[in-house]
Amino acid sequence: MLPLLLACLLAPLPSLGQDLTCPTGTSLKPHNFLVIGSSGGDSKAACENTALATVAGLAKGINAVELDISMSRDRVLFLWNDPNPLDPATTARSQGLFVNGVCWPRIRGLTSARGQVFTNVLENFGYVNSIGEDQEVVIPTLQEWMNQFANNDALKIIILDIKVEEVEQADYIVEHIMNTATPPLVSKLRLLSSSPDMAAALQTSLARAGWPKDIASRVLGGTIGTIHLGYESTSGYDPVERAVEDCYSLASVGQSVSSNGWREYQEIVRRMVATRDKQAAAGNKYIPVLAWRVNSVEKMAWLMCQGVDGVYTDEPRQLSVLAQRQQLGDIVCCDRDLKMDCLNNADGRITGQGCSSLGLSWHDQVTEPCPLLPFPLDFFNSGTQLTCRQSRFARPNHDAQCN
C-alpha cells in the first residue's frame, strides 16, 4: 500500500490545457456600431466607474461600456482608474486635469491599491467634486457591478481595462472574471491592458483555462502622454497589423498615440480601417477599430464616416443620436474635396495640422510635391500641395455631395 501511495505522490501532475493558437474568428463586420460609455457609462452625470454612471449611460443610449479595474492586496477586483497615488496621471487627475466627468479621484496617503486590503481602499479612495466636497460614493467591486449590469441586453460589449501590471496575477484575474461568467456573458467580455506583458499574460491565462486567448488585447494610448515622438513618427504605424500579429480581437486606440494632434490620428485611423477591410476581404478575422476618447460631435461624425466600429465617449447621448440617425438613414456620409494652393514646406499648415486646419471634419487626402515658381525656376518642385477631403453627415437627397 505504501509503495503505491508514494508512486502516486511522485507521479507527474497532469498539465493544464494551454492551446495558444490564435482563434480564427469571423470575417464579417459586427452589426452594431458601438457607443461605448467611457469609465462606467456617463461620468458627466455621476462619478466615473460607478453604478450610477452606468445607469445614466444606458439611459443615454450606450450599447457598450468600458470599466477601469484595479485590485487590492487581498485580490478584490474593483472599479477604479487610479490605483497608484504616485503615478503622474493620478496626481494630475486628482487636481482635475484630464478628468472629463463631474468627480475627481481623491486618495488619502501614498499607498497604492495593491498595498491595501479592500476595506482600507474603501476608506482611503473616493471622489470629490470640483470644489473638494466628498461625494460619499461607495466604490463598487467588479462582482457587484456584474451582478447588476452584466446580463443587461442593451450592453453588447463589456470592456474591462485592467490596471494591474503584475503578470503573476493574470491567472487569478482571468479565473475571477471568467469562471463566474455565463456563456452569453463571455461573448460580451473583452480584457484590455496598456502593458504588453500583462496583455500577453492574460492571453496565456485565458488559453490555460480553455478560453479564446484573443479575449485579451492591448489598449494603445494614454491619459496624458503619447507613445511616439516627433512629427510623422507614426508613419506606417498600424495597430490593426499589431492586433493580427499579437492575436487581439480588437484595436483600441486613443488619440494620444498621435504626436501631431488630430491630423496624425486621422492618418492612423484611416490606415487601420484599410488594413481591417483588407484582412476581412481575405477571409481573415474581422478586427473592430475602436477610437477613444472622443467628445466632439465633428470628430465623432468623421470617425463614423471613415468606418470605425465604435467610439469611447463621455458624451454618449450625442454619439447615440448620430448612430441611430445613421442607422435609420436620416443622415448619410458625404465627401467633398478641395485642392489647396502650392505651399512652402515651412508653412504652418504643412508642418502643423494640414487639412484639419480647415476644420475637424477635414483630412489630408493627397499630399504631393509642387512648384512654388514657374518652370524651370522651380525644377525640383520645392513646395507641397494638399488635396483635402471633408467627411461629414448630411441629409440624404439634400446635400449628400457636401455642396
Buried (B, 14 or more C-beta within 10 A) or exposed (E): EEEEEEEEEEEEEEEEEEEEEBBEBEBEEBEEBBBBBBBBBBBBBBBBBBBBBBBBBBEBBBBBBBBBBBBBBEBBBBBBBBBBBEBEBBBBBBEBEEBBBBBBBBBEEEBBBBBBEBEBBBEBBBBBBEEEEEBEBEBBBBBBBBEEBBEBEEBBBBBBBBBBBBBEBBBBBBEBBBEEBEEEBEEBBBBBBBBEEBBBBBBBBBBBBEBBBBBBBBBBBBBEEBBBEEEEBBEEBBBBBBBBEBBBBBBBBBBBBBBBEBBBBBBBBBBBBBBBBEBBEEEBBBBBBBBBBBBBBBBBBBBBBBBBBBBBBBBBBBBBBBBBBBEEEEBBBBBBEEEBEBBEEEBEBBEEBBBBBBEBBBBBBEEEEBBBEEEEEBEEBBBBBBBBBBBBBBEEEEEBEBE
